[in-house]
């Protein structure tokens, strides 16, 4: 499976996916930490991928989204944005509206 196929599969088979530097428990940069804090604050369950685990994934996610920075948040298969966009959406209430449409996960 190519890295693009892997990313496509992850984005389309999970309600919320965050490609980030580090892990949910130990983000490796302030921008990834900020997005994790927002998602945790909102109480949503999400899957994450540490782009440091694979150089192929690190470049592949940038190519997939045509977005140059990490983290990258996807909701129901759609690219939402990076830290600045997620933070702005959270502050305006737009992110909460988007996430309310996600079915509860157990």
Long-range contacts (C-beta under 8 A, 24 or more apart in sequence): 3-54, 3-56, 3-57, 3-60, 4-60, 4-63, 4-64, 6-57, 6-60, 7-57, 7-60, 7-61, 7-64, 8-64, 10-47, 10-49, 11-64, 11-74, 11-77, 12-77, 14-46, 14-47, 14-74, 15-46, 15-75, 15-76, 15-102, 15-103, 15-105, 16-44, 16-45, 16-46, 16-47, 16-73, 16-74, 16-75, 16-76, 16-99, 16-102, 17-46, 17-47, 17-48, 17-49, 17-73, 17-74, 18-46, 18-47, 18-48, 18-49, 18-71, 18-72, 18-73, 18-74, 19-48, 19-49, 19-51, 19-57, 19-61, 19-70, 19-71, 19-72, 19-74, 20-48, 20-49, 20-50, 20-51, 20-70, 20-71, 20-72, 21-50, 21-51, 21-52, 21-70, 21-71, 22-50, 22-52, 23-48, 23-50, 24-48, 28-52, 29-70, 31-69, 31-70, 31-71, 31-82, 31-83, 32-70, 32-71, 32-83, 34-83, 34-86, 34-87, 35-71, 35-73, 35-82, 35-83, 35-86, 35-87, 38-86, 38-87, 38-90, 38-95, 39-73, 42-90, 42-95, 42-96, 42-99, 44-99, 44-102, 45-105, 75-99, 75-102, 76-101, 76-102
